[in-house]
Amino acid sequence: MTATVLEVLQTVKDPEIDSISIVDLGMVNRIHHQEDVLMIELLPTFVGCPALDIIKGNVEKACRDQLGIQSVQVQFVYSPPWTSDRLTENGRERLKEFGIAPPPEQFNGEEDWEIHCPYCDSPYTSMENLFGPTACRSILYCKQCRNPFEAMKPISTMM
Protein backbone atom coordinates (compact mmCIF):
# COMPACT_ATOMS: atom_id res chain seq x y z
CA MET A 1 0.00 0.00 0.00
CA THR A 2 2.90 2.40 0.73
CA ALA A 3 4.06 2.27 -2.90
CA THR A 4 0.52 3.09 -4.08
CA VAL A 5 0.29 6.02 -1.67
CA LEU A 6 3.67 7.28 -2.90
CA GLU A 7 2.38 7.15 -6.48
CA VAL A 8 -0.58 9.29 -5.45
CA LEU A 9 1.64 11.71 -3.53
CA GLN A 10 3.79 12.03 -6.65
CA THR A 11 0.77 13.87 -8.15
CA VAL A 12 0.72 16.43 -5.31
CA LYS A 13 2.81 19.36 -6.47
CA ASP A 14 4.42 22.10 -4.44
CA PRO A 15 1.96 25.02 -4.70
CA GLU A 16 4.78 27.50 -5.34
CA ILE A 17 6.79 25.31 -7.76
CA ASP A 18 4.24 23.33 -9.73
CA SER A 19 6.83 21.26 -11.60
CA ILE A 20 7.93 19.31 -8.52
CA SER A 21 6.04 16.87 -6.31
CA ILE A 22 6.24 16.70 -2.54
CA VAL A 23 7.83 13.24 -3.01
CA ASP A 24 10.65 14.65 -5.15
CA LEU A 25 11.10 17.50 -2.69
CA GLY A 26 11.76 14.86 -0.03
CA MET A 27 8.89 15.98 2.16
CA VAL A 28 7.36 12.53 2.74
CA ASN A 29 8.73 11.20 6.01
CA ARG A 30 6.39 8.33 6.86
CA ILE A 31 3.24 6.65 5.64
CA HIS A 32 1.30 4.27 7.86
CA HIS A 33 -2.18 2.92 8.50
CA GLN A 34 -3.76 2.97 11.91
CA GLU A 35 -7.09 1.12 11.85
CA ASP A 36 -9.06 2.78 8.99
CA VAL A 37 -6.95 5.94 8.95
CA LEU A 38 -4.16 6.67 6.50
CA MET A 39 -1.55 8.73 8.32
CA ILE A 40 1.06 10.69 6.38
CA GLU A 41 3.94 12.54 8.01
CA LEU A 42 5.47 15.36 5.99
CA LEU A 43 8.62 17.37 6.63
CA PRO A 44 8.22 21.07 5.81
CA THR A 45 11.08 22.45 3.73
CA PHE A 46 11.01 25.52 5.96
CA VAL A 47 9.37 26.10 9.34
CA GLY A 48 6.57 28.57 8.80
CA CYS A 49 6.19 27.84 5.08
CA PRO A 50 2.96 29.60 4.04
CA ALA A 51 1.97 26.74 1.70
CA LEU A 52 1.62 24.04 4.39
CA ASP A 53 -2.17 24.28 4.68
CA ILE A 54 -2.50 24.04 0.90
CA ILE A 55 -0.18 21.03 0.76
CA LYS A 56 -2.11 19.31 3.55
CA GLY A 57 -5.43 19.88 1.77
CA ASN A 58 -4.02 18.68 -1.56
CA VAL A 59 -2.63 15.49 0.03
CA GLU A 60 -5.95 14.72 1.73
CA LYS A 61 -7.90 15.36 -1.47
CA ALA A 62 -5.55 13.29 -3.65
CA CYS A 63 -5.74 10.30 -1.26
CA ARG A 64 -9.53 10.52 -1.01
CA ASP A 65 -10.03 10.94 -4.77
CA GLN A 66 -7.42 8.50 -6.07
CA LEU A 67 -7.41 5.87 -3.33
CA GLY A 68 -10.97 6.12 -2.06
CA ILE A 69 -9.71 6.53 1.51
CA GLN A 70 -11.98 8.85 3.42
CA SER A 71 -9.97 9.19 6.62
CA VAL A 72 -6.60 10.78 5.87
CA GLN A 73 -4.51 12.52 8.50
CA VAL A 74 -1.59 14.68 7.42
CA GLN A 75 0.84 15.75 10.10
CA PHE A 76 3.86 18.00 9.71
CA VAL A 77 6.82 16.81 11.74
CA TYR A 78 10.10 18.59 12.35
CA SER A 79 12.27 15.69 13.42
CA PRO A 80 14.25 14.69 11.53
CA PRO A 81 14.59 18.15 10.02
CA TRP A 82 14.21 18.48 6.26
CA THR A 83 17.52 19.08 4.52
CA SER A 84 18.20 19.85 0.88
CA ASP A 85 19.90 16.48 0.44
CA ARG A 86 16.42 14.91 0.56
CA LEU A 87 15.71 16.20 -2.96
CA THR A 88 15.58 13.38 -5.49
CA GLU A 89 17.52 13.54 -8.75
CA ASN A 90 14.18 13.94 -10.54
CA GLY A 91 13.36 16.79 -8.16
CA ARG A 92 16.61 18.55 -9.02
CA GLU A 93 15.75 18.31 -12.72
CA ARG A 94 12.20 19.59 -12.12
CA LEU A 95 13.59 22.62 -10.25
CA LYS A 96 15.86 23.42 -13.20
CA GLU A 97 12.90 23.12 -15.59
CA PHE A 98 11.09 25.68 -13.46
CA GLY A 99 14.12 28.01 -13.62
CA ILE A 100 15.36 27.39 -10.10
CA ALA A 101 18.92 26.24 -9.47
CA PRO A 102 18.87 23.29 -7.06
CA PRO A 103 21.08 23.41 -3.97
CA PRO A 104 24.38 21.54 -4.06
CA GLU A 105 24.06 17.79 -3.58
CA GLN A 106 26.66 17.78 -0.83
CA PHE A 107 26.55 20.88 1.35
CA ASN A 108 28.94 21.06 4.27
CA GLY A 109 27.41 24.09 5.92
CA GLU A 110 29.88 26.59 4.46
CA GLU A 111 28.64 30.10 3.76
CA ASP A 112 29.45 30.05 0.04
CA TRP A 113 28.21 27.47 -2.40
CA GLU A 114 28.67 27.22 -6.15
CA ILE A 115 25.46 27.90 -8.02
CA HIS A 116 25.10 26.94 -11.66
CA CYS A 117 22.58 28.68 -13.88
CA PRO A 118 19.51 26.45 -14.46
CA TYR A 119 19.28 27.70 -18.06
CA CYS A 120 22.85 27.31 -19.39
CA ASP A 121 24.62 25.47 -16.51
CA SER A 122 27.27 28.20 -16.24
CA PRO A 123 28.97 28.60 -12.84
CA TYR A 124 29.56 32.27 -13.73
CA THR A 125 26.73 33.60 -11.57
CA SER A 126 26.35 36.28 -8.94
CA MET A 127 24.05 36.64 -5.95
CA GLU A 128 21.71 39.58 -6.46
CA ASN A 129 19.70 39.11 -3.29
CA LEU A 130 19.95 36.45 -0.60
CA PHE A 131 16.23 36.87 -0.03
CA GLY A 132 13.98 35.72 -2.87
CA PRO A 133 10.21 35.53 -3.22
CA THR A 134 10.09 32.85 -0.51
CA ALA A 135 12.30 32.08 2.47
CA CYS A 136 13.81 29.04 0.74
CA ARG A 137 15.08 30.86 -2.39
CA SER A 138 17.61 33.53 -3.38
CA ILE A 139 17.82 35.68 -6.52
CA LEU A 140 20.86 35.36 -8.76
CA TYR A 141 22.09 36.54 -12.15
CA CYS A 142 23.89 34.50 -14.81
CA LYS A 143 26.74 36.42 -16.39
CA GLN A 144 26.93 33.89 -19.25
CA CYS A 145 23.35 33.87 -20.61
CA ARG A 146 22.37 37.08 -18.77
CA ASN A 147 19.23 35.68 -17.21
CA PRO A 148 18.10 36.34 -13.67
CA PHE A 149 17.08 33.19 -11.82
CA GLU A 150 16.30 31.82 -8.40
CA ALA A 151 18.27 29.27 -6.43
CA MET A 152 16.97 27.04 -3.68
CA LYS A 153 18.99 27.65 -0.53
CA PRO A 154 20.92 24.67 0.80
CA ILE A 155 19.85 23.49 4.22
CA SER A 156 21.99 21.16 6.22
CA THR A 157 21.82 19.77 9.71
CA MET A 158 25.43 21.01 10.04
CA MET A 159 24.34 24.67 9.88
N, C-alpha and C positions, 0 to 999 in steps of 0.2 A: 504493500500500500504506500510506503514512503516514496518509492520511485514514481508512482502515479501522482502523488501530491506534488512532488518536485516538478513534474511535467506541467502541472497546472500552474504552479508558482512561477514557472518560466514565462508564462503569459502575463504576469503582473509586472508592469514596467514602473520604473522610477518616475514619479509625476513630473519631475523637473528635467529629466533626461530620458525621453521616451524611446530611445534606441536600446536601452539596457534593462534587463530584468533584475528583480531583487535577488534572484539566484546568482546571476553573474556578478552582481555587486558584492556577493558574499554575506548578505544579510541574514540568510536562513541559518539559524543556530541548531534548532531541534524540532523534530516533528514527532508527535506521539498521540496515541489514542488513549483516552481514559473513559471507560464505559462507552457511551454513544457520542462523546465529544472529541472532535479533532482539535488538538492543541498545537499551535505553531508558535515557536519562540523566534523572534527576529532581533538582530543586533542593529541598532541605529548607526548610520555612518557618522553622525555627529549628535551629541546630546543636545536636545532642543531643536532638532530639525523640524521646520514648520510643516513638512509633508507627512509626518508620521500618522496622523489621523486619516489622511487620504490613503496611504499605503495599507493601513489596517482595514479600512472599508473595502478596498479593492481586493485584498486577500480573502476576506470573508465572502464577498460576492462571487469571486472566481471559484472558490471551493463549493459554495452552494450551487452555483449554476452548472459547473462542469463535473462535479462529483456527486451532486445530489445530497450532500451532507448539510443538514440544517443547523446543527450545533457546532459552530467553529469559534474557537477562542484564540485570539492573537494577543500575544504578550511581548512587549519590548523588554529585553534584558540587557544588562550592561556589563555582565561578567560571563565569559571573557569579553574584554572590550573589542570592538571592531577595529581592525587595522587594514591599511591599504593592501597588505599582502593577501587578503582574502579575495580580492578581485580575481576572477577566472581569466584565462587567456582570451576567451570569447568576449568577456566583459571589457578587457583592454581594447580590443578591436572595435567594439560597439562605441566606446567613448571616443575613439579617433574618428569614427564615422560621423559622430555628432559634432566634431570640431573641438573636442576636449582632449588635451594631452593627459594620458594616464600617469599616475605617480610611478616612480621607479619600482622595479620588482623587488629589489633588495634595498631597503632604506635603513641606514644605521643610526638615524637620529641626528645626523649632522644638519647644520643650518642650511647649507647650500645643497642643491641637487640639480643634476643636469636634466633639462627639459627639452625634448625634441618637439618640433612643430608637428601637429597632427596632420597637416596638409602636405608638407614636403619632406618631413623627417629630418630637417636641418637642426643641428644642435646650436646654431647661431641665433639664439633668442635672448630677449631681455625681459625682465620683470617690469611691467608697467605699474601694477598695483597688487600688493599682497592680498588685498581684499577684493573679491569678485562679487558676482551677483548673489552668491550664497556663501555661507561660512566655510564650505569645503572646497572652494575654488579661488584661484588667483587669475589675474589678467596679465597676459604676456603679449609680446610682439615678435614676429619672425623677421629677422633682418635679411633672410634669403628670399622668401616669396612675398614678404611685406604684408602679411596678413596678421591682424590681431587674433588672438585665440585665448581660450581659457585652459587652465591646467588644474587637475584635481590635486589637492594638497596631500602629501604623503603623511600618513599617521602610523606611528609605531608605538609599541609598548615601551620602547627605550627612551621616548621623549620625556 
